[in-house]
């Protein structure tokens, strides 16, 4: 059998090498057949792109054989996405781009294979971080909440976590460029741990995605996609600065990247520094200060045989904790973290590779992460100190496909170790080892060019083993545990393109999540409470049905979606009503059957007779209940967002100038969980202005904005600062500057 397999692979390799190299060339034009210089041409599968010259011509050489998607784009024009089948011969592909004022369709990669947003059976939202129209905030997670159905749990500007359709923490999987983000995501007191430096797009899957990503994707996936390499033959970079009045904050970053015919690489350095923020009304919140440093580097090689990429990310965060002890000791607003703060030191080294074997494609990825979590009480006084080391790896085999079909089989694995540092005051989580192995298959097929069906199945096996903590006579003794979990899950979805303008989606998915280490074994003080785990917890199982529709015209888009998610054995932490002798309230992990349901809707209008005017509005709603009728914790209030934007290509000495007015209305959350309180509704208003300035041959982008314009004093339902009677940030005036540059 081994000889037969070896012979089969050898034939494929020989066949690949004897074929000539493939290439694509052509001309990019606009209306009246005018050439379009500076258009972007990019093939995400091989991480390679170029730009059209002054005559609109472009050329990409050294391409692999097989099926590829190529995207043509230029600001203010519709993206064109073409599927090509290369077989060792040059292809001529001329493209005509049409002007548009509506956000263009993108190629997405989080659906398992490269596809367009309209092709995928599961709706995937794309948030472009390099857009000057994004909300500017010292809190990076706040930018994600512009996606309908996405919210955040926050403990000030430095500590926040995304929420998708009412699910959060380990129920939402975050990916750092496709790599599982493993950095103690189980707690609402821990940060996201991913910054915006060097990130180009964020892809958001709302709803179960365990088929492709396994446990922790029960509520959805947020994938932070790194920026594209420089066009072939270019060395480019940019400098970015942001200033914030509310936190007296400053963010600085600089990036540089270059690409030759086959080799590409880049680096990115970022620094953030913020003082304690001001709540509405001007009172500062003690110890909400935070500081962050990051360094990112990447290198890669691409040719007609494959693409090989290596990434290294380092991130260090120091995040103040606003607790009773802090409030008593800090009376002066400051910037430096000295007492009652947590520090995360995060290293990620990842290797991502694709090998092209004619009509076959093999993807092999691996990553090694090391995260130190340290809680400091007093100066140089360590309360909790742990290290989480994780090795993840996966292999995906893409079978020969056609215009109608896609076939994927794959396997994934995880080996993880949690270890406490010596001489720490609190052993919140024991030393432990976790292993996970899985296999999956995914099939997509298109019927009659209108109906696209997608289905798949997956099996996971996971083991968790811990060392005992303390001695049997101790009150907080924890004996060792050895858990083994196995689970099947899958999904079935369909996309029906009624016309080029109208499509419908429906998806049914089964997903699961195993109890994590904290939920099984916690026994110690964590922030304001004493947390106790439950070794008898069993895996969560979710069964979600979601439907959505999309309609677009030249000057209008409309999206609507609804979901119903039943979760067996939903895991949550709840107060017990008891206290420790120290006075700390005791919380225990529990579980109950639950259901979540709701939906989102969005409308974007660009008035044909007033091309300078845009109007956007979105609405999102979710309700979460336990089987006994109690409401679930951390369920966001219904929210309604509106934005009016004015654009002008030339305004005095400004280019591509815009001015926008936006409002956010959060309705009262009158359905709190047993350990929560009713939260009143509120409305916030923002203003923003931005433009490009050309100074000699240098382009400069500037933006000025005012968030919470009227300095509203409010508390969001998902703010954990309510526990210590503080409110969300007040007015924030921000200024951002971006200077792109190139090196000949």
WOSULJO-V858950 format. One record per residue. N is the residue number from 0. SS is DSSP state (h for helix, s for strand, l for the rest). D_CENTER is the distance of its C-alpha to the mean C-alpha in Angstrom with 2 decimals. Layout:
n->N ss->SS d_center->D_CENTER
n->N ss->SS d_center->D_CENTER
This chain:
n->0 ss->l d_center->42.46
n->1 ss->h d_center->40.90
n->2 ss->h d_center->43.31
n->3 ss->h d_center->42.42
n->4 ss->h d_center->38.67
n->5 ss->h d_center->39.42
n->6 ss->h d_center->41.67
n->7 ss->h d_center->39.07
n->8 ss->h d_center->36.40
n->9 ss->h d_center->39.15
n->10 ss->h d_center->40.15
n->11 ss->h d_center->36.62
n->12 ss->h d_center->36.38
n->13 ss->h d_center->39.86
n->14 ss->h d_center->39.12
n->15 ss->h d_center->36.04
n->16 ss->h d_center->38.06
n->17 ss->h d_center->41.13
n->18 ss->l d_center->39.34
n->19 ss->l d_center->39.16
n->20 ss->l d_center->36.05
n->21 ss->s d_center->34.20
n->22 ss->s d_center->33.42
n->23 ss->s d_center->32.36
n->24 ss->s d_center->33.96
n->25 ss->s d_center->34.72
n->26 ss->s d_center->34.83
n->27 ss->s d_center->32.43
n->28 ss->s d_center->34.33
n->29 ss->l d_center->34.01
n->30 ss->h d_center->36.57
n->31 ss->h d_center->40.21
n->32 ss->h d_center->39.16
n->33 ss->l d_center->38.41
n->34 ss->s d_center->36.47
n->35 ss->l d_center->33.00
n->36 ss->l d_center->32.49
n->37 ss->l d_center->29.10
n->38 ss->l d_center->27.15
n->39 ss->s d_center->24.17
n->40 ss->s d_center->24.55
n->41 ss->s d_center->21.78
n->42 ss->s d_center->21.55
n->43 ss->h d_center->18.07
n->44 ss->h d_center->19.73
n->45 ss->h d_center->21.80
n->46 ss->l d_center->19.78
n->47 ss->s d_center->22.77
n->48 ss->s d_center->23.69
n->49 ss->s d_center->26.43
n->50 ss->s d_center->27.70
n->51 ss->l d_center->30.85
n->52 ss->l d_center->33.97
n->53 ss->l d_center->36.32
n->54 ss->l d_center->37.82
n->55 ss->l d_center->34.55
n->56 ss->s d_center->35.03
n->57 ss->s d_center->32.42
n->58 ss->s d_center->32.62
n->59 ss->s d_center->30.40
n->60 ss->s d_center->32.38
n->61 ss->s d_center->32.03
n->62 ss->s d_center->29.78
n->63 ss->l d_center->29.64
n->64 ss->l d_center->31.43
n->65 ss->s d_center->29.83
n->66 ss->s d_center->27.38
n->67 ss->s d_center->24.89
n->68 ss->s d_center->22.93
n->69 ss->s d_center->23.48
n->70 ss->s d_center->21.98
n->71 ss->s d_center->24.25
n->72 ss->s d_center->23.01
n->73 ss->l d_center->24.46
n->74 ss->l d_center->23.60
n->75 ss->l d_center->25.52
n->76 ss->s d_center->26.02
n->77 ss->l d_center->24.66
n->78 ss->l d_center->22.64
n->79 ss->s d_center->24.79
n->80 ss->s d_center->23.37
n->81 ss->s d_center->26.17
n->82 ss->s d_center->26.57
n->83 ss->s d_center->29.21
n->84 ss->s d_center->31.16
n->85 ss->s d_center->32.47
n->86 ss->l d_center->35.63
n->87 ss->l d_center->36.98
n->88 ss->l d_center->38.19
n->89 ss->s d_center->37.12
n->90 ss->s d_center->35.62
n->91 ss->s d_center->36.31
n->92 ss->l d_center->33.58
n->93 ss->l d_center->34.33
n->94 ss->s d_center->31.79
n->95 ss->s d_center->32.49
n->96 ss->l d_center->29.73
n->97 ss->l d_center->30.26
n->98 ss->s d_center->29.47
n->99 ss->l d_center->27.00
n->100 ss->l d_center->25.74
n->101 ss->l d_center->22.99
n->102 ss->l d_center->19.44
n->103 ss->l d_center->19.77
n->104 ss->l d_center->18.38
n->105 ss->l d_center->15.99
n->106 ss->s d_center->15.88
n->107 ss->s d_center->12.84
n->108 ss->l d_center->12.44
n->109 ss->l d_center->10.28
n->110 ss->l d_center->13.45
n->111 ss->l d_center->15.47
n->112 ss->l d_center->17.27
n->113 ss->l d_center->17.16
n->114 ss->s d_center->18.01
n->115 ss->s d_center->17.99
n->116 ss->l d_center->16.22
n->117 ss->l d_center->19.70
n->118 ss->l d_center->20.57
n->119 ss->l d_center->18.02
n->120 ss->l d_center->19.37
n->121 ss->l d_center->16.08
n->122 ss->l d_center->14.70
n->123 ss->s d_center->11.31
n->124 ss->s d_center->10.38
n->125 ss->s d_center->9.61
n->126 ss->s d_center->9.14
n->127 ss->s d_center->11.22
n->128 ss->l d_center->10.95
n->129 ss->l d_center->14.45
n->130 ss->l d_center->16.02
n->131 ss->l d_center->18.71
n->132 ss->l d_center->18.41
n->133 ss->l d_center->15.25
n->134 ss->l d_center->16.13
n->135 ss->l d_center->17.16
n->136 ss->l d_center->16.73
n->137 ss->l d_center->17.08
n->138 ss->l d_center->14.27
n->139 ss->h d_center->10.93
n->140 ss->h d_center->9.22
n->141 ss->h d_center->11.98
n->142 ss->h d_center->10.75
n->143 ss->h d_center->7.95
n->144 ss->l d_center->11.06
n->145 ss->l d_center->12.64
n->146 ss->l d_center->11.12
n->147 ss->l d_center->13.95
n->148 ss->l d_center->13.48
n->149 ss->s d_center->10.63
n->150 ss->s d_center->12.36
n->151 ss->s d_center->12.43
n->152 ss->s d_center->14.97
n->153 ss->s d_center->16.37
n->154 ss->l d_center->19.23
n->155 ss->l d_center->19.72
n->156 ss->l d_center->17.79
n->157 ss->l d_center->16.90
n->158 ss->l d_center->15.77
n->159 ss->s d_center->13.17
n->160 ss->s d_center->10.77
n->161 ss->s d_center->8.71
n->162 ss->s d_center->11.06
n->163 ss->s d_center->10.94
n->164 ss->l d_center->14.55
n->165 ss->l d_center->16.09
n->166 ss->s d_center->14.46
n->167 ss->l d_center->12.74
n->168 ss->h d_center->13.10
n->169 ss->h d_center->13.74
n->170 ss->h d_center->13.60
n->171 ss->s d_center->9.79
n->172 ss->s d_center->8.42
n->173 ss->s d_center->5.53
n->174 ss->s d_center->6.17
n->175 ss->s d_center->7.41
n->176 ss->l d_center->8.70
n->177 ss->l d_center->9.57
n->178 ss->s d_center->10.91
n->179 ss->s d_center->10.68
n->180 ss->l d_center->9.92
n->181 ss->l d_center->13.46
n->182 ss->l d_center->14.52
n->183 ss->l d_center->16.22
n->184 ss->l d_center->13.47
n->185 ss->l d_center->16.39
n->186 ss->l d_center->17.51
n->187 ss->l d_center->16.77
n->188 ss->l d_center->18.48
n->189 ss->l d_center->16.00
n->190 ss->l d_center->13.23
n->191 ss->l d_center->9.55
n->192 ss->l d_center->10.99
n->193 ss->l d_center->8.69
n->194 ss->l d_center->10.24
n->195 ss->l d_center->10.14
n->196 ss->l d_center->13.11
n->197 ss->l d_center->13.27
n->198 ss->s d_center->9.88
n->199 ss->s d_center->10.92
n->200 ss->s d_center->8.47
n->201 ss->s d_center->5.04
n->202 ss->s d_center->5.95
n->203 ss->s d_center->6.19
n->204 ss->s d_center->9.02
n->205 ss->s d_center->11.18
n->206 ss->l d_center->13.72
n->207 ss->l d_center->14.81
n->208 ss->l d_center->13.54
n->209 ss->h d_center->15.75
n->210 ss->h d_center->17.73
n->211 ss->h d_center->15.43
n->212 ss->h d_center->13.56
n->213 ss->l d_center->16.21
n->214 ss->l d_center->16.40
n->215 ss->l d_center->13.65
n->216 ss->l d_center->12.07
n->217 ss->l d_center->14.79
n->218 ss->l d_center->12.91
n->219 ss->s d_center->9.93
n->220 ss->s d_center->6.82
n->221 ss->s d_center->3.05
n->222 ss->s d_center->3.68
n->223 ss->s d_center->4.31
n->224 ss->s d_center->7.81
n->225 ss->s d_center->10.78
n->226 ss->l d_center->13.55
n->227 ss->l d_center->16.43
n->228 ss->l d_center->19.66
n->229 ss->l d_center->22.56
n->230 ss->l d_center->24.91
n->231 ss->l d_center->27.70
n->232 ss->l d_center->30.36
n->233 ss->l d_center->28.42
n->234 ss->s d_center->27.48
n->235 ss->s d_center->25.34
n->236 ss->s d_center->23.40
n->237 ss->s d_center->22.49
n->238 ss->s d_center->23.03
n->239 ss->s d_center->21.00
n->240 ss->s d_center->22.30
n->241 ss->s d_center->21.39
n->242 ss->s d_center->23.91
n->243 ss->s d_center->23.59
n->244 ss->l d_center->26.75
n->245 ss->l d_center->25.61
n->246 ss->l d_center->24.59
n->247 ss->l d_center->26.83
n->248 ss->s d_center->23.65
n->249 ss->s d_center->23.21
n->250 ss->s d_center->20.33
n->251 ss->s d_center->21.50
n->252 ss->s d_center->19.92
n->253 ss->s d_center->21.57
n->254 ss->s d_center->20.58
n->255 ss->s d_center->22.93
n->256 ss->s d_center->22.66
n->257 ss->s d_center->25.33
n->258 ss->s d_center->26.21
n->259 ss->l d_center->29.61
n->260 ss->l d_center->30.74
n->261 ss->l d_center->29.00
n->262 ss->s d_center->27.32
n->263 ss->s d_center->24.26
n->264 ss->s d_center->22.60
n->265 ss->s d_center->21.28
n->266 ss->s d_center->20.64
n->267 ss->s d_center->18.72
n->268 ss->s d_center->19.94
n->269 ss->s d_center->18.64
n->270 ss->s d_center->20.39
n->271 ss->s d_center->19.82
n->272 ss->s d_center->22.71
n->273 ss->s d_center->23.17
n->274 ss->l d_center->26.09
n->275 ss->l d_center->26.30
n->276 ss->l d_center->25.08
n->277 ss->s d_center->27.55
n->278 ss->s d_center->27.30
n->279 ss->l d_center->28.89
n->280 ss->l d_center->32.51
n->281 ss->l d_center->32.10
n->282 ss->l d_center->32.32
n->283 ss->s d_center->30.10
n->284 ss->l d_center->28.09
n->285 ss->l d_center->29.40
n->286 ss->l d_center->27.18
n->287 ss->l d_center->23.91
n->288 ss->l d_center->23.91
n->289 ss->s d_center->21.26
n->290 ss->s d_center->21.22
n->291 ss->s d_center->18.81
n->292 ss->s d_center->19.55
n->293 ss->s d_center->17.62
n->294 ss->s d_center->18.86
n->295 ss->s d_center->17.26
n->296 ss->s d_center->19.42
n->297 ss->s d_center->19.40
n->298 ss->s d_center->22.28
n->299 ss->s d_center->22.95
n->300 ss->s d_center->25.74
n->301 ss->s d_center->25.98
n->302 ss->s d_center->29.05
n->303 ss->l d_center->30.40
n->304 ss->l d_center->30.09
n->305 ss->s d_center->26.42
n->306 ss->s d_center->23.58
n->307 ss->s d_center->23.02
n->308 ss->s d_center->20.26
n->309 ss->s d_center->20.06
n->310 ss->s d_center->17.43
n->311 ss->s d_center->18.04
n->312 ss->s d_center->15.80
n->313 ss->s d_center->17.55
n->314 ss->s d_center->16.38
n->315 ss->s d_center->18.87
n->316 ss->s d_center->18.39
n->317 ss->s d_center->21.39
n->318 ss->s d_center->20.75
n->319 ss->s d_center->23.73
n->320 ss->l d_center->24.35
n->321 ss->l d_center->26.22
n->322 ss->l d_center->28.63
n->323 ss->h d_center->32.32
n->324 ss->h d_center->33.45
n->325 ss->h d_center->31.54
n->326 ss->h d_center->32.97
n->327 ss->h d_center->36.43
n->328 ss->h d_center->36.17
n->329 ss->l d_center->34.29
n->330 ss->l d_center->36.31
n->331 ss->l d_center->35.41
n->332 ss->l d_center->32.16
n->333 ss->l d_center->30.78
n->334 ss->l d_center->28.10
n->335 ss->l d_center->28.84
n->336 ss->l d_center->27.50
n->337 ss->l d_center->30.67
n->338 ss->l d_center->30.77
n->339 ss->l d_center->28.53
n->340 ss->s d_center->25.22
n->341 ss->s d_center->22.67
n->342 ss->s d_center->21.74
n->343 ss->s d_center->18.97
n->344 ss->s d_center->19.78
n->345 ss->s d_center->17.05
n->346 ss->s d_center->18.00
n->347 ss->s d_center->16.15
n->348 ss->s d_center->18.34
n->349 ss->s d_center->17.19
n->350 ss->s d_center->19.28
n->351 ss->s d_center->18.21
n->352 ss->s d_center->21.23
n->353 ss->s d_center->22.57
n->354 ss->s d_center->26.28
n->355 ss->s d_center->27.91
n->356 ss->s d_center->31.04
n->357 ss->l d_center->32.37
n->358 ss->l d_center->31.05
n->359 ss->s d_center->29.13
n->360 ss->s d_center->25.90
n->361 ss->s d_center->24.88
n->362 ss->s d_center->21.46
n->363 ss->s d_center->21.59
n->364 ss->s d_center->18.74
n->365 ss->s d_center->18.98
n->366 ss->s d_center->17.49
n->367 ss->s d_center->19.17
n->368 ss->s d_center->17.58
n->369 ss->s d_center->19.76
n->370 ss->s d_center->18.87
n->371 ss->s d_center->21.66
n->372 ss->s d_center->21.46
n->373 ss->s d_center->24.53
n->374 ss->s d_center->25.76
n->375 ss->s d_center->28.63
n->376 ss->l d_center->31.20
n->377 ss->l d_center->33.91
n->378 ss->l d_center->34.30
n->379 ss->l d_center->33.78
n->380 ss->l d_center->33.86
n->381 ss->s d_center->31.29
n->382 ss->s d_center->30.54
n->383 ss->s d_center->27.81
n->384 ss->s d_center->26.87
n->385 ss->s d_center->24.99
n->386 ss->s d_center->23.44
n->387 ss->s d_center->20.94
n->388 ss->s d_center->21.29
n->389 ss->s d_center->19.36
n->390 ss->s d_center->20.22
n->391 ss->s d_center->18.14
n->392 ss->s d_center->19.55
n->393 ss->s d_center->19.60
n->394 ss->s d_center->21.85
n->395 ss->s d_center->21.56
n->396 ss->s d_center->24.72
n->397 ss->s d_center->24.65
n->398 ss->l d_center->28.07
n->399 ss->l d_center->30.03
n->400 ss->l d_center->28.71
n->401 ss->l d_center->30.19
n->402 ss->l d_center->29.26
n->403 ss->l d_center->29.27
n->404 ss->s d_center->27.68
n->405 ss->s d_center->24.92
n->406 ss->s d_center->25.45
n->407 ss->s d_center->23.28
n->408 ss->s d_center->24.30
n->409 ss->s d_center->22.52
n->410 ss->s d_center->22.43
n->411 ss->s d_center->20.06
n->412 ss->s d_center->21.06
n->413 ss->s d_center->20.20
n->414 ss->s d_center->22.71
n->415 ss->s d_center->22.00
n->416 ss->s d_center->24.36
n->417 ss->s d_center->24.39
n->418 ss->s d_center->27.29
n->419 ss->s d_center->28.75
n->420 ss->l d_center->30.40
n->421 ss->l d_center->34.14
n->422 ss->l d_center->35.77
n->423 ss->l d_center->32.87
n->424 ss->l d_center->34.07
n->425 ss->l d_center->31.76
n->426 ss->l d_center->30.67
n->427 ss->l d_center->27.90
n->428 ss->l d_center->26.69
n->429 ss->l d_center->29.16
n->430 ss->l d_center->29.02
n->431 ss->s d_center->27.51
n->432 ss->s d_center->26.51
n->433 ss->s d_center->24.10
n->434 ss->s d_center->24.25
n->435 ss->s d_center->22.53
n->436 ss->s d_center->23.67
n->437 ss->s d_center->22.76
n->438 ss->s d_center->23.80
n->439 ss->s d_center->22.69
n->440 ss->s d_center->23.80
n->441 ss->s d_center->22.48
n->442 ss->s d_center->24.79
n->443 ss->s d_center->24.48
n->444 ss->s d_center->27.65
n->445 ss->s d_center->28.73
n->446 ss->s d_center->32.04
n->447 ss->l d_center->34.15
n->448 ss->l d_center->31.36
n->449 ss->l d_center->30.22
n->450 ss->s d_center->28.92
n->451 ss->s d_center->26.04
n->452 ss->s d_center->25.78
n->453 ss->s d_center->23.16
n->454 ss->s d_center->23.76
n->455 ss->s d_center->23.17
n->456 ss->s d_center->24.00
n->457 ss->s d_center->22.82
n->458 ss->s d_center->24.59
n->459 ss->s d_center->23.39
n->460 ss->s d_center->25.63
n->461 ss->s d_center->24.62
n->462 ss->s d_center->26.95
n->463 ss->s d_center->26.73
n->464 ss->s d_center->29.74
n->465 ss->s d_center->30.52
n->466 ss->l d_center->33.43
n->467 ss->l d_center->35.63
n->468 ss->s d_center->35.39
n->469 ss->l d_center->38.69
n->470 ss->l d_center->42.00
n->471 ss->l d_center->43.14
n->472 ss->l d_center->45.18
n->473 ss->l d_center->42.25
n->474 ss->l d_center->40.92
n->475 ss->l d_center->37.30
n->476 ss->l d_center->38.04
n->477 ss->s d_center->35.43
n->478 ss->l d_center->36.71
n->479 ss->l d_center->34.79
n->480 ss->l d_center->32.83
n->481 ss->s d_center->32.18
n->482 ss->s d_center->29.96
n->483 ss->s d_center->29.42
n->484 ss->s d_center->27.21
n->485 ss->s d_center->27.16
n->486 ss->s d_center->25.49
n->487 ss->s d_center->25.46
n->488 ss->s d_center->22.92
n->489 ss->s d_center->22.35
n->490 ss->s d_center->21.65
n->491 ss->s d_center->23.63
n->492 ss->s d_center->22.52
n->493 ss->s d_center->24.24
n->494 ss->s d_center->23.80
n->495 ss->s d_center->27.04
n->496 ss->s d_center->27.53
n->497 ss->l d_center->30.50
n->498 ss->l d_center->30.72
n->499 ss->l d_center->28.84
n->500 ss->l d_center->28.03
n->501 ss->s d_center->27.37
n->502 ss->s d_center->25.29
n->503 ss->s d_center->24.63
n->504 ss->s d_center->22.26
n->505 ss->s d_center->22.92
n->506 ss->s d_center->21.31
n->507 ss->s d_center->22.58
n->508 ss->s d_center->20.63
n->509 ss->s d_center->21.69
n->510 ss->s d_center->19.25
n->511 ss->s d_center->19.94
n->512 ss->s d_center->18.94
n->513 ss->l d_center->21.44
n->514 ss->l d_center->22.38
n->515 ss->l d_center->20.88
n->516 ss->h d_center->23.14
n->517 ss->h d_center->23.02
n->518 ss->h d_center->23.92
n->519 ss->h d_center->26.77
n->520 ss->h d_center->28.27
n->521 ss->l d_center->27.54
n->522 ss->s d_center->30.80
n->523 ss->s d_center->30.72
n->524 ss->s d_center->29.98
n->525 ss->s d_center->26.34
n->526 ss->l d_center->26.15
n->527 ss->l d_center->28.42
n->528 ss->s d_center->29.18
n->529 ss->s d_center->30.58
n->530 ss->s d_center->28.35
n->531 ss->s d_center->30.00
n->532 ss->l d_center->28.41
n->533 ss->l d_center->29.85
n->534 ss->l d_center->30.79
n->535 ss->l d_center->31.70
n->536 ss->l d_center->28.27
n->537 ss->l d_center->27.56
n->538 ss->l d_center->24.37
n->539 ss->s d_center->22.65
n->540 ss->s d_center->22.98
n->541 ss->s d_center->21.32
n->542 ss->s d_center->22.74
n->543 ss->s d_center->20.96
n->544 ss->s d_center->22.36
n->545 ss->s d_center->20.57
n->546 ss->s d_center->22.13
n->547 ss->s d_center->21.16
n->548 ss->s d_center->23.01
n->549 ss->s d_center->22.48
n->550 ss->s d_center->25.35
n->551 ss->s d_center->25.71
n->552 ss->s d_center->28.66
n->553 ss->l d_center->29.09
n->554 ss->l d_center->28.56
n->555 ss->s d_center->26.65
n->556 ss->s d_center->23.64
n->557 ss->s d_center->23.36
n->558 ss->s d_center->20.77
n->559 ss->s d_center->21.43
n->560 ss->s d_center->19.99
n->561 ss->s d_center->21.30
n->562 ss->s d_center->20.57
n->563 ss->s d_center->22.64
n->564 ss->s d_center->21.26
n->565 ss->s d_center->23.97
n->566 ss->s d_center->23.13
n->567 ss->s d_center->26.00
n->568 ss->s d_center->26.26
n->569 ss->s d_center->23.31
n->570 ss->s d_center->22.95
n->571 ss->s d_center->22.98
n->572 ss->s d_center->24.68
n->573 ss->s d_center->27.72
n->574 ss->s d_center->30.58
n->575 ss->s d_center->33.85
n->576 ss->s d_center->36.18
n->577 ss->s d_center->37.59
n->578 ss->s d_center->37.40
n->579 ss->l d_center->38.08
n->580 ss->l d_center->41.26
n->581 ss->l d_center->39.23
n->582 ss->l d_center->38.20
n->583 ss->l d_center->34.53
n->584 ss->s d_center->33.39
n->585 ss->s d_center->32.68
n->586 ss->s d_center->29.54
n->587 ss->s d_center->29.35
n->588 ss->s d_center->26.78
n->589 ss->s d_center->28.01
n->590 ss->s d_center->27.13
n->591 ss->s d_center->28.23
n->592 ss->s d_center->27.66
n->593 ss->s d_center->25.45
n->594 ss->s d_center->24.37
n->595 ss->s d_center->21.67
n->596 ss->s d_center->22.20
n->597 ss->s d_center->21.44
n->598 ss->s d_center->19.89
n->599 ss->s d_center->18.64
n->600 ss->s d_center->20.56
n->601 ss->s d_center->20.24
n->602 ss->s d_center->22.98
n->603 ss->s d_center->23.09
n->604 ss->s d_center->26.63
n->605 ss->s d_center->27.99
n->606 ss->l d_center->31.71
n->607 ss->l d_center->33.79
n->608 ss->l d_center->36.70
n->609 ss->l d_center->34.59
n->610 ss->l d_center->32.14
n->611 ss->l d_center->31.29
n->612 ss->s d_center->29.87
n->613 ss->s d_center->26.50
n->614 ss->s d_center->25.80
n->615 ss->s d_center->22.53
n->616 ss->s d_center->22.20
n->617 ss->s d_center->19.85
n->618 ss->s d_center->20.64
n->619 ss->s d_center->18.80
n->620 ss->s d_center->20.63
n->621 ss->s d_center->20.26
n->622 ss->s d_center->23.03
n->623 ss->s d_center->22.96
n->624 ss->s d_center->26.26
n->625 ss->s d_center->27.79
n->626 ss->l d_center->30.70
n->627 ss->l d_center->33.22
n->628 ss->l d_center->32.15
n->629 ss->l d_center->30.37
n->630 ss->s d_center->27.07
n->631 ss->l d_center->23.86
n->632 ss->l d_center->22.45
n->633 ss->l d_center->19.37
n->634 ss->l d_center->19.59
n->635 ss->l d_center->18.73
n->636 ss->l d_center->21.59
n->637 ss->l d_center->21.91
n->638 ss->s d_center->20.70
n->639 ss->s d_center->22.11
n->640 ss->s d_center->20.91
n->641 ss->s d_center->23.19
n->642 ss->s d_center->23.23
n->643 ss->s d_center->26.22
n->644 ss->s d_center->25.91
n->645 ss->s d_center->28.89
n->646 ss->s d_center->28.79
n->647 ss->s d_center->31.63
n->648 ss->s d_center->31.84
n->649 ss->s d_center->34.50
n->650 ss->s d_center->35.30
n->651 ss->l d_center->37.90
n->652 ss->l d_center->36.51
n->653 ss->s d_center->32.85
n->654 ss->s d_center->31.10
n->655 ss->s d_center->28.40
n->656 ss->s d_center->28.65
n->657 ss->s d_center->26.96
n->658 ss->s d_center->27.46
n->659 ss->s d_center->25.41
n->660 ss->s d_center->26.08
n->661 ss->s d_center->23.57
n->662 ss->s d_center->23.97
n->663 ss->s d_center->22.02
n->664 ss->s d_center->24.12
n->665 ss->s d_center->23.16
n->666 ss->l d_center->25.88
n->667 ss->l d_center->27.61
n->668 ss->s d_center->26.14
n->669 ss->l d_center->29.44
n->670 ss->l d_center->28.21
n->671 ss->l d_center->27.28
n->672 ss->l d_center->27.14
n->673 ss->l d_center->30.34
n->674 ss->l d_center->29.06
n->675 ss->l d_center->27.66
n->676 ss->l d_center->29.54
n->677 ss->l d_center->29.60
n->678 ss->s d_center->27.56
n->679 ss->l d_center->29.15
n->680 ss->l d_center->27.41
n->681 ss->s d_center->26.87
n->682 ss->s d_center->26.35
n->683 ss->s d_center->24.85
n->684 ss->s d_center->25.63
n->685 ss->s d_center->24.11
n->686 ss->s d_center->25.70
n->687 ss->s d_center->24.45
n->688 ss->s d_center->26.27
n->689 ss->s d_center->25.30
n->690 ss->s d_center->27.16
n->691 ss->s d_center->27.97
n->692 ss->s d_center->31.15
n->693 ss->s d_center->33.06
n->694 ss->s d_center->35.25
n->695 ss->l d_center->37.56
n->696 ss->l d_center->35.28
n->697 ss->s d_center->32.19
n->698 ss->s d_center->29.40
n->699 ss->s d_center->27.83
n->700 ss->s d_center->25.09
n->701 ss->s d_center->25.43
n->702 ss->s d_center->23.95
n->703 ss->s d_center->25.42
n->704 ss->s d_center->24.07
n->705 ss->s d_center->25.17
n->706 ss->s d_center->22.88
n->707 ss->l d_center->24.77
n->708 ss->l d_center->27.76
n->709 ss->l d_center->30.39
n->710 ss->l d_center->29.24
n->711 ss->l d_center->28.81
n->712 ss->l d_center->29.22
n->713 ss->l d_center->26.92
n->714 ss->l d_center->24.92
n->715 ss->l d_center->21.83
n->716 ss->l d_center->22.15
n->717 ss->l d_center->19.04
n->718 ss->s d_center->20.34
n->719 ss->h d_center->21.77
n->720 ss->h d_center->24.06
n->721 ss->h d_center->26.29
n->722 ss->h d_center->27.56
n->723 ss->h d_center->29.34
n->724 ss->l d_center->30.26
n->725 ss->l d_center->28.10
n->726 ss->l d_center->26.28
n->727 ss->l d_center->23.13
n->728 ss->s d_center->23.30
n->729 ss->l d_center->26.02
n->730 ss->l d_center->26.50
n->731 ss->s d_center->24.48
n->732 ss->s d_center->25.73
n->733 ss->s d_center->23.57
n->734 ss->s d_center->24.50
n->735 ss->s d_center->22.42
n->736 ss->s d_center->23.95
n->737 ss->s d_center->22.82
n->738 ss->s d_center->25.44
n->739 ss->s d_center->24.83
n->740 ss->s d_center->27.49
n->741 ss->s d_center->28.86
n->742 ss->s d_center->31.26
n->743 ss->l d_center->33.99
